């Protein structure tokens, strides 16, 4: 296996906290607007980034065209070997990467350590996807005119994948795009979140140190304008975007006729049925609503509890929420860190105040200190309140009662989103009934909506996006299908 050279550094001058762009295996300051990375808990500047401009993008595309040809020429076993080595490289630099993410986003160290482990697993799953592929034999003689012919469909790399990632899981969500792109035989140009670009730069550096042809990956920190220019660039064969609805709409417009995958937001409901294991449901939904301070696309935002167990559920749930420790994200004992910025915490505070003014009752929390927002539970919030029907993306959950399962399902579906959901029940028939009727890309039974297995298909319906991630499934999407018909007797 290729040895990972951890001395190589994508940072332009990481000693002084100054970073640029990663292009053709080297690092240099970008020519775009410089910007700062600020630790939301301490208020300190952590790093300065010299981001990309349009000329940098052209330079990157020139290199990536050559990189695409090099990756396409690599046999599958070699792509898999590189991806496995990168999985090892991520593990070796796990502590450093976890601190990078925590300092830039305020995400608790407990969670960023877990994110690094998952990122490594995502690269391992990408290695498996590289070996597997999706080529298939087809029965030519199954229809008129096919007698005596051989038919098969091959998957051809698209060339260059344009990838854009958000702040909330900046390493793993970058791995979810870069890993499958390489597995499928493509080069990849990644524009990470401006709030936290350093983990993506380091992922690029680890891949190159693992043996990836240097021109096959570029990382371009920069704002939405560079993202839109990347999406619209004629050399990009497939666009993979993860982020919010406004960005997703802009990407749809900029992509024109290109094929795209959009992983957008959610407003997940969890149904706790009368026959559920209440302690287990309460435990899962504590993490399910407040993991990553609620800043997950699949965070539990609405908990619907059958009226017969309402009191018992609240007795199990509320003490668990009160026991969560929200504090210094670098303290390994903190369960929650801050929101990504103070402005985001203020936005959540306004949503909560609006919901209370509209008739909601505050059961726990509701306090803000700088960028830190305490885990908050409300009941009785009217369904058309923004906190109930939009994506909250903060440490807030709404609890409410229902009488019948079909009523709960209708309310779970009463949202424009359709990413993930959950049902807690001990009865298979209830689970089957609900999972057939809840309109979402994922239905978890007896696990919270944010429980995700990185190797399995993941994505949404309705306003939550199009396409599926999970390396095997994303890699398939990052190819073109080609049918080959062979007249072997000619
Ligand atoms: P965001 O503001 O939409 O940004 C996501 C990425 O898109 C960033 O790199 C951002 O660049 C870029 N971007 C923004 N506007 C753009 C435009 N017009 N054209 C091209 N790129 C553009 O989202 P975020 O606040 O970082 O992340 C939170 C959102 O992501 C939530 O809605 C969450 O639900 C969603 N999300 C979805 C999934 C999923 O798998 N479905 C997973 C995680 C997060 P800048 O950073 O430079 O603005």
Boltz pocket constraint, residues with backbone or C-beta under 6 A from the ligand:
constraints:
  - pocket:
      binder: B
      contacts: [[A, 164], [A, 165], [A, 166], [A, 167], [A, 168], [A, 169], [A, 173], [A, 191], [A, 192], [A, 193], [A, 194], [A, 195], [A, 222], [A, 223], [A, 224], [A, 225], [A, 226], [A, 227], [A, 228], [A, 231], [A, 242], [A, 243], [A, 244], [A, 245], [A, 246], [A, 247], [A, 248], [A, 250], [A, 251], [A, 262], [A, 263], [A, 264], [A, 265], [A, 266], [A, 296], [A, 297], [A, 298], [A, 391], [A, 393], [A, 419], [A, 459], [A, 460], [A, 464], [A, 465]]
      max_distance: 6.0
